[in-house]
Amino acid sequence: MEVRDLYTDSSLAPALQEGDVVEVVGLNSTVPGFFVHTEPGVESFSVTASGAFASPGRYTLNVGSTVGDLVAYAGGLGSLGVRDSRTDVTATVRLYRSGEVVMESPLRELYAQPTMLLQPGDALDLEVVSRSRTPLWRDVLSVTTTILGVVVVVERVFFR
């Protein structure tokens, strides 16, 4: 049920029963970039997600949350804009604890094994590096064309 559905004239307040779980996900600040992903009554702490995430910011999470949880909450890899098939994209996740890198993993391999538990004050960064792959034949063609151009200029200047 959406919160907005609770405030219509025709809506009835839902009756909660023992064992029901209410998940409240929303902003804990009026400033964008502050997110809460906790269960009521469960101990929580704050961490930071920065870099190329779809939703970087400050996150309040339950104790026991992992790096993989934070990557999911932060929306994973954000938009990379327009790119073509000749572009290699490498995304690397780094966990900083007290200013030191304590974990580094390519994003595509992050979920291959259980991810580390987060601690209060941790910072997770997602770095993306794009490299253009040009086929070897283009490089050879470019160098050959340049050399032939220089030869033609030298021949016309010195041998006319």
CYANA upper distance limits for C-alpha pairs under 8 A (distance plus 0.5 A):
  1 MET  CA      5 ASP  CA      7.30
  2 GLU  CA      6 LEU  CA      7.74
  3 VAL  CA      7 TYR  CA      7.95
  4 ARG  CA      8 THR  CA      7.88
  5 ASP  CA     11 SER  CA      7.44
  6 LEU  CA     11 SER  CA      6.60
  6 LEU  CA     12 LEU  CA      7.76
  6 LEU  CA     13 ALA  CA      6.96
  7 TYR  CA     11 SER  CA      7.34
 16 LEU  CA     20 ASP  CA      6.80
 22 VAL  CA     39 GLU  CA      7.97
 22 VAL  CA     40 PRO  CA      8.16
 23 GLU  CA     38 THR  CA      7.89
 23 GLU  CA     39 GLU  CA      6.46
 23 GLU  CA     40 PRO  CA      8.05
 24 VAL  CA     36 VAL  CA      8.41
 24 VAL  CA     37 HIS  CA      7.88
 24 VAL  CA     38 THR  CA      7.71
 24 VAL  CA     39 GLU  CA      7.62
 24 VAL  CA     40 PRO  CA      8.35
 25 VAL  CA     35 PHE  CA      8.04
 25 VAL  CA     36 VAL  CA      6.17
 25 VAL  CA     37 HIS  CA      6.05
 25 VAL  CA     38 THR  CA      7.83
 26 GLY  CA     35 PHE  CA      6.51
 26 GLY  CA     36 VAL  CA      6.19
 26 GLY  CA     37 HIS  CA      8.16
 27 LEU  CA     32 PRO  CA      8.11
 27 LEU  CA     33 GLY  CA      8.49
 27 LEU  CA     34 PHE  CA      6.20
 27 LEU  CA     35 PHE  CA      5.43
 27 LEU  CA     36 VAL  CA      6.61
 28 ASN  CA     34 PHE  CA      6.68
 28 ASN  CA     35 PHE  CA      6.78
 28 ASN  CA     36 VAL  CA      6.88
 29 SER  CA     34 PHE  CA      6.61
 33 GLY  CA     55 SER  CA      7.64
 33 GLY  CA     56 PRO  CA      6.96
 33 GLY  CA     57 GLY  CA      4.80
 33 GLY  CA     58 ARG  CA      6.57
 34 PHE  CA     57 GLY  CA      6.24
 34 PHE  CA     58 ARG  CA      5.32
 34 PHE  CA     59 TYR  CA      6.46
 34 PHE  CA     60 THR  CA      8.50
 35 PHE  CA     57 GLY  CA      7.84
 35 PHE  CA     58 ARG  CA      6.72
 35 PHE  CA     59 TYR  CA      5.29
 35 PHE  CA     60 THR  CA      6.73
 36 VAL  CA     59 TYR  CA      6.28
 36 VAL  CA     60 THR  CA      5.22
 36 VAL  CA     61 LEU  CA      6.98
 37 HIS  CA     59 TYR  CA      7.71
 37 HIS  CA     60 THR  CA      6.45
 37 HIS  CA     61 LEU  CA      5.63
 37 HIS  CA     62 ASN  CA      7.64
 37 HIS  CA     73 TYR  CA      8.38
 38 THR  CA     42 VAL  CA      7.62
 38 THR  CA     44 SER  CA      7.31
 38 THR  CA     60 THR  CA      7.36
 38 THR  CA     61 LEU  CA      5.74
 38 THR  CA     62 ASN  CA      5.67
 39 GLU  CA     62 ASN  CA      7.50
 42 VAL  CA     62 ASN  CA      6.90
 42 VAL  CA     63 VAL  CA      8.07
 43 GLU  CA     62 ASN  CA      6.45
 43 GLU  CA     63 VAL  CA      6.32
 44 SER  CA     60 THR  CA      6.93
 44 SER  CA     61 LEU  CA      5.82
 44 SER  CA     62 ASN  CA      4.82
 44 SER  CA     63 VAL  CA      5.72
 45 PHE  CA     60 THR  CA      5.93
 45 PHE  CA     61 LEU  CA      6.15
 45 PHE  CA     62 ASN  CA      7.08
 45 PHE  CA     63 VAL  CA      7.16
 45 PHE  CA    119 GLN  CA      8.07
 45 PHE  CA    120 PRO  CA      5.84
 45 PHE  CA    121 GLY  CA      8.40
 46 SER  CA     58 ARG  CA      7.29
 46 SER  CA     59 TYR  CA      5.95
 46 SER  CA     60 THR  CA      4.82
 46 SER  CA     61 LEU  CA      6.76
 46 SER  CA    120 PRO  CA      6.09
 46 SER  CA    121 GLY  CA      6.64
 46 SER  CA    122 ASP  CA      8.37
 47 VAL  CA     58 ARG  CA      6.37
 47 VAL  CA     59 TYR  CA      5.87
 47 VAL  CA     60 THR  CA      7.03
 47 VAL  CA     61 LEU  CA      8.21
 47 VAL  CA    118 LEU  CA      8.40
 47 VAL  CA    119 GLN  CA      8.11
 47 VAL  CA    120 PRO  CA      6.57
 47 VAL  CA    121 GLY  CA      5.62
 47 VAL  CA    122 ASP  CA      5.59
 47 VAL  CA    123 ALA  CA      6.28
 47 VAL  CA    124 LEU  CA      8.32
 48 THR  CA     56 PRO  CA      8.18
 48 THR  CA     57 GLY  CA      6.30
 48 THR  CA     58 ARG  CA      5.04
 48 THR  CA     59 TYR  CA      6.50
 48 THR  CA    121 GLY  CA      7.87
 48 THR  CA    122 ASP  CA      6.99
 48 THR  CA    123 ALA  CA      5.11
 48 THR  CA    124 LEU  CA      6.56
 49 ALA  CA     53 PHE  CA      7.84
 49 ALA  CA     56 PRO  CA      5.56
 49 ALA  CA     57 GLY  CA      5.84
 49 ALA  CA     58 ARG  CA      6.89
 49 ALA  CA     59 TYR  CA      7.93
 49 ALA  CA     70 LEU  CA      7.95
 49 ALA  CA     71 VAL  CA      8.40
 49 ALA  CA     74 ALA  CA      7.34
 49 ALA  CA    123 ALA  CA      6.47
 49 ALA  CA    124 LEU  CA      5.31
 49 ALA  CA    125 ASP  CA      6.39
 49 ALA  CA    126 LEU  CA      8.40
 50 SER  CA     56 PRO  CA      5.43
 50 SER  CA     57 GLY  CA      6.81
 50 SER  CA    123 ALA  CA      7.99
 50 SER  CA    124 LEU  CA      6.74
 50 SER  CA    125 ASP  CA      5.32
 50 SER  CA    126 LEU  CA      6.98
 51 GLY  CA     56 PRO  CA      7.24
 51 GLY  CA    125 ASP  CA      5.83
 51 GLY  CA    126 LEU  CA      5.40
 51 GLY  CA    127 GLU  CA      6.46
 52 ALA  CA     56 PRO  CA      7.96
 52 ALA  CA     77 LEU  CA      6.53
 52 ALA  CA     78 GLY  CA      6.16
 52 ALA  CA    125 ASP  CA      8.26
 52 ALA  CA    126 LEU  CA      5.82
 52 ALA  CA    127 GLU  CA      6.61
 52 ALA  CA    128 VAL  CA      7.14
 53 PHE  CA     71 VAL  CA      8.28
 53 PHE  CA     74 ALA  CA      6.45
 53 PHE  CA     75 GLY  CA      6.71
 53 PHE  CA     76 GLY  CA      5.91
 53 PHE  CA     77 LEU  CA      5.34
 53 PHE  CA     78 GLY  CA      5.38
 53 PHE  CA    126 LEU  CA      6.85
 54 ALA  CA     74 ALA  CA      6.65
 54 ALA  CA     75 GLY  CA      5.42
 54 ALA  CA     76 GLY  CA      6.46
 54 ALA  CA     77 LEU  CA      6.17
 54 ALA  CA     78 GLY  CA      4.22
 54 ALA  CA     79 SER  CA      7.38
 55 SER  CA     74 ALA  CA      5.31
 55 SER  CA     75 GLY  CA      6.28
 55 SER  CA     78 GLY  CA      8.00
 56 PRO  CA     74 ALA  CA      6.40
 57 GLY  CA     74 ALA  CA      8.28
 61 LEU  CA     65 SER  CA      7.01
 63 VAL  CA    118 LEU  CA      8.40
 63 VAL  CA    119 GLN  CA      8.36
 64 GLY  CA    117 LEU  CA      6.63
 64 GLY  CA    118 LEU  CA      7.58
 65 SER  CA     69 ASP  CA      6.53
 65 SER  CA     70 LEU  CA      7.94
 65 SER  CA    117 LEU  CA      6.37
 65 SER  CA    118 LEU  CA      6.44
 66 THR  CA     70 LEU  CA      7.03
 66 THR  CA    115 THR  CA      6.43
 66 THR  CA    116 MET  CA      5.96
 66 THR  CA    117 LEU  CA      4.74
 66 THR  CA    118 LEU  CA      5.74
 67 VAL  CA     71 VAL  CA      6.77
 67 VAL  CA     95 LEU  CA      8.37
 67 VAL  CA    115 THR  CA      6.14
 67 VAL  CA    116 MET  CA      6.21
 67 VAL  CA    117 LEU  CA      6.82
 67 VAL  CA    118 LEU  CA      6.66
 67 VAL  CA    124 LEU  CA      8.27
 68 GLY  CA     72 ALA  CA      6.75
 68 GLY  CA    110 LEU  CA      7.76
 68 GLY  CA    111 TYR  CA      7.46
 68 GLY  CA    115 THR  CA      6.38
 68 GLY  CA    116 MET  CA      8.45
 69 ASP  CA     73 TYR  CA      6.69
 70 LEU  CA     74 ALA  CA      6.47
 71 VAL  CA     75 GLY  CA      6.92
 71 VAL  CA     76 GLY  CA      5.80
 72 ALA  CA     76 GLY  CA      6.11
 77 LEU  CA     91 ALA  CA      8.45
 77 LEU  CA    126 LEU  CA      8.28
 83 ARG  CA     87 THR  CA      6.96
 86 ARG  CA    132 SER  CA      6.21
 86 ARG  CA    133 ARG  CA      5.35
 86 ARG  CA    134 THR  CA      6.92
 87 THR  CA    130 SER  CA      6.94
 87 THR  CA    131 ARG  CA      6.03
 87 THR  CA    132 SER  CA      4.82
 87 THR  CA    133 ARG  CA      6.05
 88 ASP  CA    130 SER  CA      6.10
 88 ASP  CA    131 ARG  CA      5.62
 88 ASP  CA    132 SER  CA      6.67
 88 ASP  CA    133 ARG  CA      7.23
 89 VAL  CA    128 VAL  CA      7.27
 89 VAL  CA    129 VAL  CA      6.24
 89 VAL  CA    130 SER  CA      5.00
 89 VAL  CA    131 ARG  CA      6.99
 90 THR  CA    106 PRO  CA      7.87
 90 THR  CA    128 VAL  CA      6.11
 90 THR  CA    129 VAL  CA      5.73
 90 THR  CA    130 SER  CA      6.97
 91 ALA  CA    106 PRO  CA      6.34
 91 ALA  CA    107 LEU  CA      5.98
 91 ALA  CA    108 ARG  CA      8.17
 91 ALA  CA    126 LEU  CA      7.12
 91 ALA  CA    127 GLU  CA      6.09
 91 ALA  CA    128 VAL  CA      4.90
 91 ALA  CA    129 VAL  CA      7.02
 92 THR  CA    104 GLU  CA      7.46
 92 THR  CA    105 SER  CA      6.20
 92 THR  CA    106 PRO  CA      4.84
 92 THR  CA    107 LEU  CA      5.86
 92 THR  CA    126 LEU  CA      6.15
 92 THR  CA    127 GLU  CA      5.72
 92 THR  CA    128 VAL  CA      6.97
 93 VAL  CA    103 MET  CA      8.46
 93 VAL  CA    104 GLU  CA      6.15
 93 VAL  CA    105 SER  CA      5.81
 93 VAL  CA    106 PRO  CA      6.53
 93 VAL  CA    107 LEU  CA      6.33
 93 VAL  CA    124 LEU  CA      7.44
 93 VAL  CA    125 ASP  CA      6.22
 93 VAL  CA    126 LEU  CA      5.15
 93 VAL  CA    127 GLU  CA      7.03
 94 ARG  CA    101 VAL  CA      7.00
 94 ARG  CA    102 VAL  CA      8.11
 94 ARG  CA    103 MET  CA      6.13
 94 ARG  CA    104 GLU  CA      4.95
 94 ARG  CA    105 SER  CA      7.14
 94 ARG  CA    124 LEU  CA      6.22
 94 ARG  CA    125 ASP  CA      5.75
 94 ARG  CA    126 LEU  CA      7.06
 95 LEU  CA    101 VAL  CA      6.20
 95 LEU  CA    102 VAL  CA      6.26
 95 LEU  CA    103 MET  CA      5.57
 95 LEU  CA    104 GLU  CA      6.99
 95 LEU  CA    122 ASP  CA      7.53
 95 LEU  CA    123 ALA  CA      6.40
 95 LEU  CA    124 LEU  CA      5.10
 95 LEU  CA    125 ASP  CA      7.04
 96 TYR  CA    100 GLU  CA      5.71
 96 TYR  CA    101 VAL  CA      5.03
 96 TYR  CA    102 VAL  CA      6.41
 96 TYR  CA    103 MET  CA      7.88
 96 TYR  CA    122 ASP  CA      6.39
 96 TYR  CA    123 ALA  CA      5.59
 96 TYR  CA    124 LEU  CA      6.66
 96 TYR  CA    125 ASP  CA      8.35
 97 ARG  CA    101 VAL  CA      6.97
 97 ARG  CA    102 VAL  CA      6.93
 97 ARG  CA    121 GLY  CA      7.75
 97 ARG  CA    122 ASP  CA      5.57
 97 ARG  CA    123 ALA  CA      7.14
 98 SER  CA    121 GLY  CA      8.31
 98 SER  CA    122 ASP  CA      7.87
105 SER  CA    109 GLU  CA      7.19
105 SER  CA    110 LEU  CA      6.49
106 PRO  CA    110 LEU  CA      6.78
110 LEU  CA    115 THR  CA      7.62
111 TYR  CA    115 THR  CA      7.41
118 LEU  CA    122 ASP  CA      7.05
134 THR  CA    138 ARG  CA      7.19
134 THR  CA    139 ASP  CA      7.91
135 PRO  CA    139 ASP  CA      7.46
136 LEU  CA    140 VAL  CA      6.82
137 TRP  CA    141 LEU  CA      6.48
138 ARG  CA    142 SER  CA      6.49
139 ASP  CA    143 VAL  CA      6.75
140 VAL  CA    144 THR  CA      6.54
141 LEU  CA    145 THR  CA      6.52
142 SER  CA    146 THR  CA      6.74
143 VAL  CA    147 ILE  CA      6.72
144 THR  CA    148 LEU  CA      6.66
145 THR  CA    149 GLY  CA      6.58
146 THR  CA    150 VAL  CA      6.82
147 ILE  CA    151 VAL  CA      6.72
148 LEU  CA    152 VAL  CA      6.68
149 GLY  CA    153 VAL  CA      6.81
150 VAL  CA    154 VAL  CA      6.64
151 VAL  CA    155 GLU  CA      6.53
152 VAL  CA    156 ARG  CA      6.68
153 VAL  CA    157 VAL  CA      6.61
154 VAL  CA    158 PHE  CA      6.40
154 VAL  CA    159 PHE  CA      8.31
155 GLU  CA    159 PHE  CA      5.80
155 GLU  CA    160 ARG  CA      8.02
156 ARG  CA    160 ARG  CA      6.23
